[in-house]
């Protein structure tokens, strides 16, 4: 099986001594994902309720944007941690971060 890259915990900077900034970033990421979750539920309900395609596509667009923003926030957090302490154990390496970023672009 090919290497999937760093784990979500590693990218999010899950360390025993999390800083207040990283805790706030994790909260923001979780909020964005919850928002996307709710929007996806609305898409499912719209499809099941035979809503107009315009409404379904608008909801899908909202889900996509929410997920993209969460992904970019995850990568941004990992980049900041990589710059702050590039030799930290479990820290994502620059080439890994580049691949992750490009996977969202």
Secondary structure, 3 states (H helix, E strand, C coil): CCCCCCCHHHHCCCCCCCCHHHHHHHHHHHHHHHHHHHHHHHHHHHHHCCCCHHHHHHHHHHHHHHHHHHHHHHHHHHHHHHHHCCCCCCCCCHHHHHHHHHHHC
